[in-house]
Amino acid sequence: MKLLEIKIESSYDVEDALAYFATEDLKALGTEARRRSDFEQAGWLHDSTVVDMDDIPNLPDELEFIAYFDEETDPKEMVKLFKDKLAELAGYGLKTAPGEISVDYVADQDWNTVWQKYYHVINLSRHLAIVPEWEDYQPAFKDQEIIRMDPGLAFGTGNHQTTQLAMLGIERAMVKPLTVADVGTGSGILAIAAHKLGAKSVLATDISGESMTAAEENAALNGIHDIALQKTSLLADVDGKFDLIVANILAEILLDLIPQLDSHLNEDGQVIFSGIDYLQLPKIEQALAENSFQIDLKMRAGRWIGLTISRKHD
């Protein structure tokens, strides 16, 4: 079975009106909206969400509204009805431009599971693999640690280069059991990686309640129940010091974190930063130097930079 898909590129002003019209008047089988602002705001969050707008295909200027109908529905009639509605809304003074309408037919699928085809095993290193929970994966080395993830929980699945750089940094740093703080934990994947690699203890912080839930559920998926979770901004209100502080956050947020590092880092502790666009690296380098930190190692994947950091040595 197929569905008739009507796509309308318009403005935020008319989203609610279009949804009501499609559902109540035209009896649409379903609607959805793709908003540019959702992607922009995701990059502003004080968590580990990383958004590269250039990587997102066909992103609308403001709003892409989509309505689904039975395949027997007359597409020409639907287009006319939506055009008339847009004209009516414009008459009320609402912005409707560009008002472009397109028609297509899509397969009626189980949308809760169809996205699974895009997520596969990530063989990160000799010691770590990230495996979707439905995959049957047998590592080549028996002692390779497997991190089970449910990508449906979002907030970070290990696919992004920034996450992989941070995980490689953790693996390099974990030469003995360390106390670890994962700042802006998102899905919890870095906290789980640290635990799997032998951390003595792990604290995961995030300002987002959704991230706290996702991190707890992903940890449980891996049989881990002793990662401490704290809902807070960066390291605010966090007690104690750590051997290793990890943060995969956009550079603008890392600049807020840097002044907090000294009071939360043990004497010979290390810091791992990721999520840094290469164009933002000079700002991070300057802030680290001003706070008496030095960069010991730089890693790069595409446009993204990962750093291993320690206090300046006299």
N, C-alpha and C positions, 0 to 999 in steps of 0.2 A: 504494500500500500504506500502511496505517496501523499504528500501534503502540498497544497498550494501555499507558497511563501510570498508575502508582500513585504517589501522593505521600503522604508521611507526615511530619507535623510532630511532632518529638520532641526529644530532647536529645543532646548530644555523647556521652553515656555509651554510647549504643547504636549509633552509626554503624557501627563495624566489624562488630558482630554482625548488623546488618541487611544489610550488603553481602555478608557471607559466606552468610547464609541465602538471600538473593535469588539469588545467583549459583550456589551449590553445590546447594542443596536445590530451589529453584524454577526453576532454569535460565533466569534472566532474560537477555534479549538484551543488556542493559547497565544500568549504574547510575550515578548521579551524586549529589553532595551539595552543598547550598547552605548554607554556614555563616555565621552572623552574624559570628563572630570573624574570618573572612577579610577582611571589609570593614573591621572596626574596626582590625585590625592593619595593613592597608594604609596607613591614615592615620598610623600611628606610625613608619613607615619614614623613615630619613634620606635620602630621595630625593625626586623630584618628584611622587610619587603624591599626588593630592588626592582625598579621599572625602567627599562630603556625604551623610550617612546619610538625610537627608530626601528625597533625589532617587532613592533606590533603592526600586522598587515591591515590595510584598509580602515584605519582609525578615522572615525567621522570628525568633522570640525566641532560638532557638539553632540548630536544625538542620532543614532540609527535605531529606529523603531521597527520591530518585526512582528507580523501577525500571521498565524497559520490557520488555514481553512481546509476543508475536505477537498480532495482533488477534483471533484465534480463541480466545484464552484466556478462560476464564470469569471475569469481573471479580468476581462475588460470592464465588467460591471464593478468589480472591487476597486479597480484603479480609479474609475470615475467617481465612485462614492467617496474614496479617500481624498481625491482632488477637490471635490465639492466641500468636504469637511475642512480641509486646509484653508480654502478660500473663506469659509465662514469664520474660522478662528482668526484669520488675518483681519477680517472685518471688525473683530473685537479689539484690535490693536496688538495682538500677539505676534511675535516673530515666528514665521513659518519657513523662511528661506533656509536652504535652497529648495526644499520641497520636492526633491527628486524621488520618484517612485519606480521600483523595479519589481519584476515578477520572476519567480523561479519555482521549480518543483523539487522537493527534497524527500528522501526516504523517511518513512515513519519508523524511527529506531528507538531503542532503549537509551535515552540520552544520559541515564545515570551510569552507564557502563561503556558507551561507545568511545569515550575519551581514553579508555585504558590502552588502546592500541598505540598511543603516543608515548607511553612510559615503559621503559625496559631497564634491564640490569645495567648499572653503572659500575664497571670494574675500576674503581678509583686508583687502587694501588695494590701492592703485594699483600697489604694487611687489611684493606677495607673494600667492601662492595656494598652498594646501595641497591636494594632489591624491592620492587613493588610487592605488596603482600600476596598477590595472586600468582606470582611467578615461582616456578620450581627451579631453583638455582643450586647447582652443586659446584662449589669452588674448587679450583685446581689445587690449591694448597689447603690442607685440612684446618690449619690454624688461621685462615683468613676470616676476619670478623665480618658478619653480615648485619647490615642495618635494614630492618624491614620498615617500609614506609607506606602510608596510605595517601597517595597524591590527592585523593578526594578531599582531604583535610586542608589542602592548600598551604599557603604561607611559606613554602620552600620545600622542594622535593629532592634536592641534590643535583638537579639538572643544570642549574645556573653556574657559570664559571666562578662567580664570587664565592659560592658555597664550597666548591671544590678546592679553591685556593686556601680557604680557611681550614678545611679538613686536612689538607696536606701540611699546613703549618702546625696543626695540633699533633699530627703523627710525628713530625720531626721533633717537636718539643717534648713529647711524652717518653723520655728516656728512663723515667722512674715514676712511681705513683705521685701525682700532683693534685693539689686542690685547685679546682677550676671554676671560674665564673664565665658563663656564656651570656653576654649582654645583648639584649634584643633577640631573644632566642627564636622567635617565629614558630616554626614547626617543631623545634626542639632537636633538629637533626645534628647540630654541632655538639649539644650537650650529650646526646646519645653516643656520638662518635667518641667523645672524650671518655665517657663511661666504658665503652667497649674496648678502648685502648689502654685501660687500666688506671684511670683517675682514682685518687683516694676518695674524693668527694666532688660533687658537681652542684653548683647553684645556677639556675636559669632564670633570667629576669626579662620582663617585657612590660610595656605600658598597656598592651592590648589584652583584654580578657579572653578574646577569641584565640590568641596565641597561647595563652596559658592552658586553655582546654585542648588545643591541638597538640601541644608539647606533651601534656599528660597522657593523651590517648596514644600518641606515637611511641612514647616511652613504654607504656603498657604493652603495646604490640610487640615490643622487643623483650618483654619479660622484666623490664626495669621499673622499680617502684621506689627507689631511694634518691632520685634526683629532686633536690629542693627547688620549689618554684616560688618566685616572689614577683607580684605585680607592682612594678614601680618604673619610674623613668630612669633608664640607664642604671647607675649605681647609687642613686639617691636612696637613703634610708637602709642601705645594705650594711650589715655589721661584719667586721672581720676583714682579714687580708687573704690573698690568694697567691698561689705559685704561678698561675697562668690565667690571664684574662683574655677572652676571645670576643671579638665584635665584628659581625658582618652587617654593616649598616652604611648608609650613604655618607659620603664625606662630610656633608654639612652637620650631620648628627655626631660623627666622630669628633668633630671640633668641640662639641659640648662635652664629650666624654673625657677628652685628654686631661683637663684639669682635675678630674676625679681619680685618675689612675694612681698617683703617688700614694694617697692615703689608703688604697685598697690592694696594693701590690707588695708582696713579701720582698725582703731585701734583695735576693737574687732572682726575683721573678721575671717572667717574660709576658709580653703582650702580643697578640696576633690581631691585626686589622685586615679586613677585606671589605669589598663594596666600594672601593675607591676608583672612580673614573680617572684615567691617566692625566686628564687636564686639571684635576683637582689635587693631584699629588703635591705640588709645591706648597699649597696651603697647609696640608697635613705635615709636611716636613718642617715647615716653619713653626707650627704650633708645638710639635714634639720637641724641637730644639729649645723653644722658649720655656718648656716645662721640664727641661733637663733629661730628655730621653733621646736615645739614638736608634737608628735603624740598622739592624744587623743583617737583614736579608730582604731582598725585593723579589717578588714573583709576579709574573704577568701572564694573563690569558686574554687574548683579544684586547679590548680597551680597558680591562679591569686589572687593578693592582692589589696584591696582597703583601703585607709587611710583617716581619718578625722584629720586635722592638724590645729594648731593655733600657735600664737607666744608664746615663752617661758614666763612663769610667774615668776616674781622675788620672 
